[in-house]
Amino acid sequence: MADLIRTEFEVLDERFRPVNGDEWVERLHTGCRWVEGPTYFPAGRYLIFSDIPNDRVLRWDETTGAVGVFRAPAGYANGHTRDGQGRLVSCEHGNRRVTRTEHDGSVTVLADRYQGKRFNSPNDAVVHPDGSVWFTDPDYGISSDYEGNRADSEIGACHVYRLDPDGTVRVVADDFHRPNGLAFDADWTSLYIVDTPRKHIRRFDVTDEVLGGGMLGGGEVFADCDAGSFDGIRFDDAGRLWAAAHDGVHCFAADGDLIGKLRLPEIVSNLTFGGPKRNHLFVTASTSVYSLRLTINGLR
């Protein structure tokens, strides 16, 4: 049986009142070193997530509740996402690259360099409807041997990149300390990006100029963190932004107001919405993976 923890919602604004759900949060798995990158696959009804220091990706089966090894070694993979064809896209700290797992299980390297220089350690990614992959590249995987392989940065900075379908890699934002989680809004006109050491989330404009080859515009601070720092982020279908923080998951209204929290007993690294109706919240936190059904739905 899964461990059960009493659900603790903290309402900070009346706009958080529609958010409710299970009385108990399930701990689906524990015993990892640092879990990240939860990604749900509706076709197979399973969740994959990374146990980065142990260099493995694990898989939770929704139909049986079983957890097994999906891939090991895994290049110290961190963040994952799905592309438009339901394929797994992964950011590998150890191999310093972005890869795609094909339907037959083979792995395709999408990008591992910018202008001939190796990336630091790709961290998190999202896929645009035009097929481009947008990803962050902090230096967590090269700063020590804990989440990758210690090495010097060849690029000398931590950027946000866009990988075009034709393989072209370009910088879209270059003023971050350590960019981390990122998410598009519902109409794909804004991109929200976490800068973890600076403890805030920024909002950028995704214009035709950006899609055509330019840099992201805007970049104002959308929200600051009042508990440690932010990591992964996701939107629900009502326009609320959910962010991983040290005391749980924070929920922000469209204007950047912190309206509520889901308290959890471990430092949260990331989250995703899954299940057939996208109302199943999966959260990776320190050593464990948590889940609960909500009265709201994740953004498609």
N, C-alpha and C positions, 0 to 999 in steps of 0.2 A: 504493500500500500504506500502511496505517496504521503510524505509528511504534510500536515495541515497547519497553517498559521492563520490566526484570526485576521481578516481583512481590516485594514485601518486606512480609511479615506479621511483626509483632512480638508475640510471645506473652508477656503479662504475668501471666496466670493460667491455670490448667489448663482453666477453663471456656471459654477461647477455642480450645481444640484442635479442636473440630468444624468450625471455620471454615477453609476452604482453597479452592483454586480454580485458575485458570489460572496457568501458570508465568510468563506475560507479561501485563502490562497494556497494552492498546491505547490509543494516543492517537488518538481519532477525528477531532479537528479542533483546530487551533490558529490563532493570529494574531488573536485577539479582544483587546479591552482589559480587560474584566472580565466573566466569564461567570457566570451564575446561573440559577436556576429550572428545572432539568431535570425534565421530565415526560414519561412514556412513555404512548403510546396503543396498546394492544394490537390494537384493531380495524384500525389502519392500519400497525402495526409500524413506528412512527417515534417519534423523540424530539424534543421541542422544547426550546430553551434560549435564554436572553436574553444578548445582548451589550450590556449596559446603556449604557455611554458612547457607543457607536456607534448607539444608538437603533434597535435591530433585534432581532427574534426569528428564530432560525435553526432549521432542521429537518434532522435526520439520518435518512436512510432505511435501515432495517435490511436490506432486501432487496438494495440496491445499494451501500450505503456512501456514497452521495452526500450532500453537505451543501449546502443552498440557503437562500435567504431565505424565511421564512414570512410575515413582516410587517415593513415598514419604510415610514415611521416607525412606532414601536410605543409611543409615549407613555413612553419610557424604562422599559419593563416590567421588573420584577424577578422575583418569584416567581410560579409557576403551579401549578395543580392541576387535577384532573378532578372533575366533579360526578357524581352518580349516574346521569346520562344520557350520560356520556362526553363532555360538553362542556368546553371549556377555560375555566377561571376564572383571570384574570390580575390581578396587582397592578401598577398603573402609577404609577411615581414622578412622571413629568413631568405627567401629567394629574390626579394626586392622587385616584385613584379605583380601584374594583374593577369589573372588567368580565367579561362572559361572551361567548364566541364561540359563536354558534348553529351548528347543523348546516349551515345554508346559507351560512355564512361571515360573516353580519352580526354586529355587535357590540352587545350590550346593556349599558348602564351599570347596575350593580347598586346602587352607592352611591358618593357622592362628598362627602358632608357628614355631620356629626354636630351636631345641634341648630342647623342653619343655618350652621355653620362648616366650611370646607373641611378635609379631612384633611391631615396633613403629607405623607406619601408612603407609601401602603400597600406592604408589603414582602413578606410571605409569607402563605399562606392554606391552610386545610384545610376540607373539607366534612364535616359531620356527617350521619349517616343520615336525620335529620329534615329535611334540605335546607338547614339554616342554614350560613352561611359564617363561619368564625372567622378573623380576620386581625390582623396586627400593623401598627403605624403609627409607626415611628420617623421621624426627620427627615433621613435621608440624602439624599433627593431634593430637599430645599429648602435644605440647608446650603451648596450650591454649584451651579454649572452643570455639574458633571462627570457626575452621575447623574440629572439632572433640571433643574429651573429654580429658581434662587435666589429665595427668598421668605421672608417672616416666617411663623411659625407662627400660625395663627388660633386654634387650640385651646390652645396654650401648654404642651402636655405630650405625652408619647408613650404611648399606651394600647394595650390589646388589646381588640378589638371582636367582637361577634357580630352578624351580619346575618341576621335572620329571613327566612323565605320570603315573608312579607308586606311586606318592605322596611324593617321597623323596625330601627334600628341602636342598639345599646346597649353601654356599656362593661362588660366583664367582669373587667378587671384594670387598676389605675391606679397601681401603685407600681413601674413600670419606668423605667430610664434610657433604653434603646433596645431595646425588644423586637424579636426577629428571628424565627428559625425556630421552628416549633411542630408538634406531632404528638400525636394521640390514641393511647392504648394499644389493645390488641386488643378489650377489652370496652367502650370508650368511657367509662370511669368516671374516667379521669385524662387531663389535658392537660399536656404538657410544653412549656415555653416557654423560649427562650434570651434572656438579657439580655447582649448582646454586650460592652458596655463593662465590665460587672461580671464578665465571664468565667465565667459559670456558667449551668446549666440548672436551672429550678425545676419542681416537680411540683404541680399543682393538682387538686382534687377536682371532678368534674363530677357534681353531684347533681341531683335533680328540681327543687330550688329554683333552681339555676343555669339549668336548661333552661326554667324557668317565668318567668325574668326577673331572677334575683338575680346577685350577683357570685360569681366563683370563690372556693372555699374552699381552705384549705391554703396552698400557695405556698412550702413549704420548699425549700431548695437540694438538688437531687438529685445534681449533680456539678459540680466545678470543673475548669477547663481548665488543663493544665500546658504548653501550647504555644500562645501567642498568645491567641486567643479563639474561641468557638464561633460558628457561623452556622446553616446548615440542619441538620435532624435527621430521621431516619426509624427506624421499628421493623422488625425482622425477625419472622418468625412464631414464634420461640422466646422472644420477649420481650426480646431484646437491643436496646438503643438505640444507633444509629450517628449520630455527630455530626461535622460538618465542623470542622476545626481548621487551624492554620497548618502543621503538619507532616504532614498527611494526614487520614485518617478514623479517629476514635476509637470504640471499641466498649465499651459499658457493660453490665454485668449488671443484673438487675432491682433489686438492692440498691444500685445506684449505683457499684459498684466498676469501675474502669477495668481491663478484662481483656485488651485487645489493641488494636493499631493496624494500619492499612494505610498504609504510608509512601508519599508521593508527592512529586515534586520541586517542586510549586508550592503556594501557599496555597489550601486547599480552601474553596469557598464553599457548596456544596450537594451533594446526592446524591439518588438515587432508585433503587428496584428496578424492573426491567422484564423484558421478554422473555415468551414464552408461559408460563413456569413461575415468573416473578418471581425468578429466580436470576441475573439479569444486572444487575450493579451499574454504574450510570452516575454519574460524579462530575464536577462542574464545578470548575475550579481555575484561578484567575487568568486566563490567556489561552487555556486549553485545556479539552477534554472528554475524559475517560478512561473506559474500561470494562473489565470482566472478568467472566467467569462464576465463580460461587461454588458451594460445596457446601451452602450454606444458601439459604433463600428469604425474600423480603421479605414483610411483612405484607400480606394482601390489602386 
